Amino acid sequence: MSDWVYLALGGILDSLIQKTNWPKSIAFLTANNVMGLSARGNIVEAMETRGITVVVNETYNLPLSDANPMVSKAKGKKAEILCCLSAFDDGVMIMRAAKAMNYNPKLIYQQTAALTPAWTKELGEDGDHVTNTAFWHYRLAFPGNDEIREGAKARLGIPVPPQYFGAAYCWMKTLELAVQGANTLDQKQIRDYLRSRKFDLNYGKGVVFDKRGLPPPFCFGGQTKAGRQELVWPKEVATTNLVYPRPAWSK
């Protein structure tokens, strides 16, 4: 799924920002793990085809001990997009380093870090107005999402189910439908059943699965606002408007 995250950043640019106001440069800070590395190639290509220049392309190992050198390089190159293909701890460190240096790119993208509930707990309002890629959202108007919200609140006391809570449910719901439909636990028959039908699922209607067991590439573009994860792209599912350029750091 990391292969698809470029769709959100590209979609945000194409649909929500006037081309005359597009950022002209981008800095990539990529965690040396499968999520970060598999996302980077497609995003780099998507930005370059749009005429956005890659001015920094750094890879770092986890755990990250010091984000300052990378962030300083991005600021020094005046990158107008800071693209962080990061996990959680390193994503938080990068944000804190950017604030400490008063580095204010027009757009900050965090692949996964901003989707976790602890993001706002760690950063407060400094975590707002960060764009990201989501594969599910509790306000998507697809079948079953009301039940996810109600179940999370009743069983776990979670008023707003987080991204990965819902994504995990989607995977298990798909498997449940396939087992029920095939009426067997035989994996080959389950696979064939999934390939032969369309499904209305919690993230889309009429979903089909290819020979690899994957749906067509999809994602949603999000942005954190007032400590909540909102959707901004595509427009037809947006729960709020994109804030762009990102406001300068508060004191």
PyMOL commands that set and color helices and strands:
alter all, ss='L'
color gray80, all
select helices_A, chain A and resi 2-4+6-16+19-21+34-49+68-76+88-100+113-115+118-127+145-156+163-182+187-195+235-237
alter helices_A, ss='H'
color red, helices_A
select strands_A, chain A and resi 25-31+53-60+81-85+107-110+131-134+199-201+204-207+220-225+228-233
alter strands_A, ss='S'
color yellow, strands_A
deselect
rebuild
show_as cartoon
